[in-house]
Amino acid sequence: MKKTVHSFSQSIGIHPETIRYYRQSGLIFPQIQPNGFYEYDINEAMITLLVREMKAYGWNLSTIKDYMNGQKLGDLHCSLQIQEAALRKQIRLAELKLARIQETQAYLESGLRLTGKVEEFDGPATWAIPFTNGQSDFRKKTNLDQWNEHFPFVYTSVTIPLPLLQDEDTLVYQGYCGLGALIHYVEEFKLPVDDTCFFQPGGHFIRTCITTKSVHQIHVHDLFILKEYAKTHHYRFASCTGGRVLLTQYAQKDPIFHLLVWIRVEPE
């Protein structure tokens, strides 16, 4: 039984304008009647539904028309293989993002829990790439552009080198500001590192959360709680600090940074 476009549309659940567009694109060929109306049969219905199915795989009408005009089933299979590989890559990225969200939740929970407190934990290695040179000034050239492309897998970081931490005469630590990342993200995304970057091996750490008005000039008393904890528990600092800015708030236009700070420690 043949149908006009409107009754045909109601039968197969596809809008009349879509059906007309498929006809104008040369995908279906209904018979034209003397009165100028087109009549559609079961073959046109099946082809129309198949076109909708193929569009769901991401093919445009031009590609679908090519398949209908002589492309082989093998070509269709190869095209789906390419799509499968792309989707697997997207799934992998989505899984990494989910893991990253869970990691960031853990960082934030630590920040809420550790203001004025210290805790120990075992953690992985990290890299940090600074844009400052330790003198409260910008470095002339960095690889931060490539790191910037990989948020949220990198984070805003502050690093204090180990020699500064060990200097008993220092009153203000010059923080190296930049971006940081867990080592598996550095490896996953092949983030560039060089001799200006800071590597913090994995191991046993102590951490706290501080608030400070400056992240490139951190007063000794801000980290006093970590030094005292290490002393009373017979630890020594074994690497530079790791630091992640959790939040910035303004107090009369002056920034207040919430900074999670961790240091790898070893028994004395």
WORABEL-V419715 format. One record per backbone hydrogen bond with DSSP energy under -0.5 kcal/mol. NH is the residue of the N-H (numbers start at 0). CO is the residue of the C=O. If there is no record, write none. Layout:
{{NH	CO} {NH	CO}}
//
This chain:
{{2	39} {7	3} {8	4} {9	5} {10	6} {11	7} {12	8} {13	8} {17	14} {18	14} {19	15} {20	16} {21	17} {22	18} {23	19} {24	20} {25	22} {26	21} {27	21} {30	38} {32	36} {35	32} {38	30} {39	2} {44	40} {45	41} {46	42} {47	43} {48	44} {49	45} {50	46} {51	47} {52	48} {53	49} {54	50} {55	51} {56	52} {56	53} {57	54} {58	53} {63	59} {64	60} {65	61} {66	62} {67	63} {68	64} {69	66} {70	65} {74	71} {75	71} {76	72} {77	73} {78	74} {79	75} {80	76} {81	77} {82	78} {83	79} {84	80} {85	81} {86	82} {87	83} {88	84} {89	85} {90	86} {91	87} {92	88} {93	89} {94	90} {95	91} {96	92} {97	93} {98	94} {99	95} {100	96} {101	97} {102	98} {103	99} {104	100} {105	101} {106	102} {107	103} {108	104} {109	105} {110	106} {111	107} {112	108} {113	109} {114	110} {115	113} {115	208} {116	113} {118	206} {120	204} {122	202} {125	199} {126	180} {127	197} {128	178} {129	127} {130	176} {131	176} {132	136} {138	130} {145	142} {146	142} {147	143} {148	144} {149	146} {150	147} {152	149} {154	179} {156	154} {156	177} {157	242} {158	175} {160	158} {164	160} {165	161} {166	162} {166	163} {167	165} {169	166} {172	217} {174	172} {174	215} {175	158} {176	174} {177	156} {178	128} {179	154} {180	126} {182	124} {184	181} {185	181} {186	182} {187	183} {188	184} {190	185} {196	193} {197	127} {198	196} {199	125} {199	197} {200	198} {202	122} {204	120} {205	262} {206	118} {207	260} {208	113} {209	258} {211	256} {217	172} {218	216} {219	170} {221	218} {222	218} {222	219} {223	220} {225	222} {226	222} {227	223} {228	224} {229	225} {230	226} {231	227} {232	228} {233	230} {234	229} {235	265} {237	263} {238	263} {240	159} {241	261} {243	259} {244	155} {245	243} {245	257} {246	257} {248	255} {250	253} {251	249} {253	250} {255	248} {256	211} {257	246} {258	209} {258	256} {259	243} {259	257} {260	207} {260	258} {261	241} {262	205} {263	239} {264	203} {265	235} {267	233}}
//
